[in-house]
Amino acid sequence: MDGRPTPAAAPGAPGGEGLARDERLRRRAEFLRCYREGRRRGGRLATLFFAPNTLSHPRLGVTASRKVGGAVVRQRLKRRVREIYRRWQQRSRLPALDLVFNLKPTAAQAEFAELRQELERQMASVLPDGSRRRREGRPA
């Protein structure tokens, strides 16, 4: 070898840590179906839209308009949302849903921990079997 370090695996590639292609929403029509047919959970930093899909696993999509900030800011926030979703410990309990996080301009000024807390709360609200109610102390 020539002594240069070998490149790391690309996200989504075998051995990488990113989301696989089939775990992401990629087409405009998939996003629009979530907006039109799905339900929503609002928050200060983002709105979560979700709709059932015909697959056996959830998929994630992230949108951020130019009101959120420039391209660098929007892409940084999208990477953060994908990472929060990818590392969320209860992700395996999610039903077969298409999830779309629509980021608000306030997300650009939020700390990572604040963003993570809100997104995890929103994702927990769509878990099956009333786990949200039990965790908040409400009767099931």
SVG drawing of the C-alpha trace seen along z (x, -y; Angstrom):
<svg xmlns="http://www.w3.org/2000/svg" viewBox="-57 -32 60 39">
<polyline fill="none" stroke="black" stroke-width="0.4" points="0.0,0.0 1.0,-3.6 0.6,-4.5 -2.6,-6.5 -5.6,-5.6 -8.4,-3.7 -11.6,-5.6 -14.5,-4.8 -17.6,-3.1 -20.1,-5.4 -23.3,-5.9 -25.9,-3.3 -23.3,-1.1 -22.7,2.4 -20.8,2.0 -21.7,-1.7 -23.8,-3.2 -26.2,-5.3 -29.8,-4.4 -30.3,-1.9 -32.0,-3.1 -35.2,-1.2 -35.4,-3.0 -35.7,-6.4 -38.5,-8.2 -37.0,-9.4 -39.8,-10.3 -41.9,-13.4 -45.1,-11.3 -44.1,-9.5 -43.8,-12.7 -47.1,-14.1 -49.0,-10.9 -47.8,-11.4 -48.9,-15.0 -52.3,-14.3 -53.3,-10.9 -51.4,-10.8 -51.7,-12.3 -49.5,-14.8 -47.8,-15.6 -46.8,-19.2 -43.9,-20.6 -41.9,-23.8 -39.0,-22.6 -40.7,-20.2 -44.0,-18.7 -44.1,-14.9 -46.4,-13.6 -46.9,-9.8 -49.0,-7.4 -49.0,-3.6 -47.1,-1.9 -47.3,1.5 -43.8,2.5 -42.7,4.4 -40.7,1.5 -40.8,-2.3 -39.2,-4.8 -38.0,-8.3 -38.1,-11.5 -37.0,-15.0 -37.9,-18.4 -36.7,-21.9 -37.8,-24.9 -35.5,-27.9 -37.2,-29.7 -35.1,-27.4 -31.9,-28.8 -29.3,-28.4 -28.4,-25.1 -25.6,-24.4 -28.0,-24.9 -30.8,-22.8 -28.4,-19.9 -26.9,-20.0 -30.4,-19.8 -31.4,-16.9 -28.2,-15.0 -29.1,-15.5 -32.6,-14.3 -31.5,-11.2 -28.9,-10.5 -31.4,-11.0 -33.8,-8.5 -31.0,-6.0 -29.8,-5.9 -33.2,-6.0 -33.4,-2.9 -37.1,-2.3 -36.9,-2.5 -37.3,1.3 -40.8,1.0 -42.1,-1.4 -44.9,0.0 -44.7,-0.1 -45.1,-3.8 -43.7,-6.5 -42.5,-9.3 -41.8,-12.8 -40.2,-15.5 -40.9,-18.9 -38.4,-21.2 -39.4,-24.7 -37.2,-27.8 -36.8,-27.6 -34.9,-24.3 -31.9,-26.2 -31.2,-27.8 -32.0,-24.8 -29.3,-22.8 -28.8,-19.2 -30.1,-17.8 -33.3,-19.9 -33.9,-18.7 -33.3,-15.1 -35.7,-15.4 -38.6,-16.8 -38.1,-14.3 -37.9,-11.3 -41.1,-12.5 -42.9,-12.8 -41.7,-9.4 -42.7,-7.8 -46.2,-9.2 -46.7,-6.9 -45.5,-3.7 -48.2,-1.0 -50.0,0.3 -50.3,-3.0 -46.7,-3.2 -47.0,-7.0 -49.9,-7.0 -48.2,-4.6 -44.9,-6.6 -46.7,-9.8 -48.6,-8.3 -52.0,-8.2 -54.2,-5.1 -54.1,-2.9"/>
</svg>
